[in-house]
Amino acid sequence: MKTIKTANTFHPVIDLIKNRWSPRSFFQEEIEQNDLDTILEAASWAPSANNEQPWQYIYAHRGTAGYETLKSCLVATNAVWAKDAGVLIAAVARKTFAATEKENRTAMHDVGMANANLVLQALTLNIYAHLMGGFDSKKLTADLGLTADQEPVCMIALGFLDVAEKLEEPLRTRETQVRQRKALEEISTHLS
Ligand SMILES: Cc1cc2nc3c(=O)[nH]c(=O)nc-3n(C[C@H](O)[C@H](O)[C@H](O)COP(=O)(O)O)c2cc1C
């Protein structure tokens, strides 16, 4: 059975956020380019400092040379499951403002904002996203020909959910583990 990992929240958080989670079991089904375009456009509507939009998404569909290039940059523990994703993405930040060439201190943050939009929009299409920091940044930079001004932020696997049973341990167990979060008291401070 496919895993449902809805967050158990204390407050009325919207369903899209509650239902998002990071699976490793992906069904080998193609993601339509139209759907991917919707997902990428959602990312583009994120806020960013000075509306710089410092994000760049370099992606490939499974079954292409580009996909193999992206997959080869993942650490083995990610590649073992991400290989079934329909699309692999490298999310890249431009580190300076285009107009002034001054440092954009919030570039990584802004790419993160865009990624959040991307992930939530994907879920409206029943497409799950799993972000990954486990990749070889130097290799990705070289393989994609990134400039000194571009910094890989993370990689993203997009795909349709499959059953936990097809994964090897310890991933199988992890796939069905209840999602946990720190308490509000730990992550927020109420000043008076
Ligand atoms: C920037 C970033 C990097 C991550 N790197 C990895 C990774 O390399 N491998 C992996 O399996 N999960 C990775 N994750 C997924 C997290 O482990 C996951 O989001 C977290 O455990 C919370 O689980 P949930 O997304 O299902 O709520 C990453 C997530 C983020 C946001």
Ligand as a Chemical Component Dictionary entry (heavy atoms), coordinates in Angstrom:
data_LIG
# 
_chem_comp.id                   LIG 
_chem_comp.type                 NON-POLYMER 
_chem_comp.pdbx_formal_charge   0 
_chem_comp.three_letter_code    LIG 
# 
loop_
_chem_comp_atom.comp_id 
_chem_comp_atom.atom_id 
_chem_comp_atom.alt_atom_id 
_chem_comp_atom.type_symbol 
_chem_comp_atom.charge 
_chem_comp_atom.model_Cartn_x 
_chem_comp_atom.model_Cartn_y 
_chem_comp_atom.model_Cartn_z 
_chem_comp_atom.pdbx_ordinal 
LIG C1  C1  C 0 18.091 21.048 1.702 1  
LIG C2  C2  C 0 17.654 19.635 1.989 2  
LIG C3  C3  C 0 18.538 18.607 1.826 3  
LIG C4  C4  C 0 18.137 17.274 2.024 4  
LIG N1  N1  N 0 18.992 16.263 1.746 5  
LIG C5  C5  C 0 18.557 14.994 1.734 6  
LIG C6  C6  C 0 19.382 13.943 1.238 7  
LIG O1  O1  O 0 20.506 14.152 0.768 8  
LIG N2  N2  N 0 18.884 12.683 1.261 9  
LIG C7  C7  C 0 17.630 12.398 1.743 10 
LIG O2  O2  O 0 17.233 11.235 1.726 11 
LIG N3  N3  N 0 16.816 13.387 2.207 12 
LIG C8  C8  C 0 17.241 14.665 2.202 13 
LIG N4  N4  N 0 16.405 15.686 2.611 14 
LIG C9  C9  C 0 15.039 15.374 3.066 15 
LIG C10 C10 C 0 14.916 15.536 4.574 16 
LIG O3  O3  O 0 15.570 14.474 5.210 17 
LIG C11 C11 C 0 13.408 15.591 4.956 18 
LIG O4  O4  O 0 12.822 16.727 4.382 19 
LIG C12 C12 C 0 13.226 15.628 6.469 20 
LIG O5  O5  O 0 13.657 14.422 7.065 21 
LIG C13 C13 C 0 11.766 15.851 6.867 22 
LIG O6  O6  O 0 10.968 14.861 6.311 23 
LIG P1  P1  P 0 9.673  15.233 5.438 24 
LIG O7  O7  O 0 10.158 16.099 4.286 25 
LIG O8  O8  O 0 9.127  13.909 4.945 26 
LIG O9  O9  O 0 8.718  15.964 6.308 27 
LIG C14 C14 C 0 16.800 17.015 2.449 28 
LIG C15 C15 C 0 15.918 18.079 2.635 29 
LIG C16 C16 C 0 16.320 19.370 2.411 30 
LIG C17 C17 C 0 15.316 20.492 2.578 31 
# 
loop_
_chem_comp_bond.comp_id 
_chem_comp_bond.atom_id_1 
_chem_comp_bond.atom_id_2 
_chem_comp_bond.value_order 
_chem_comp_bond.pdbx_ordinal 
LIG C1  C2  SING 1  
LIG C2  C3  SING 2  
LIG C2  C16 DOUB 3  
LIG C3  C4  DOUB 4  
LIG C4  N1  SING 5  
LIG C4  C14 SING 6  
LIG N1  C5  DOUB 7  
LIG C5  C6  SING 8  
LIG C5  C8  SING 9  
LIG C6  O1  DOUB 10 
LIG C6  N2  SING 11 
LIG N2  C7  SING 12 
LIG C7  O2  DOUB 13 
LIG C7  N3  SING 14 
LIG N3  C8  DOUB 15 
LIG C8  N4  SING 16 
LIG N4  C9  SING 17 
LIG N4  C14 SING 18 
LIG C9  C10 SING 19 
LIG C10 O3  SING 20 
LIG C10 C11 SING 21 
LIG C11 O4  SING 22 
LIG C11 C12 SING 23 
LIG C12 O5  SING 24 
LIG C12 C13 SING 25 
LIG C13 O6  SING 26 
LIG O6  P1  SING 27 
LIG P1  O7  DOUB 28 
LIG P1  O8  SING 29 
LIG P1  O9  SING 30 
LIG C14 C15 DOUB 31 
LIG C15 C16 SING 32 
LIG C16 C17 SING 33 
# 
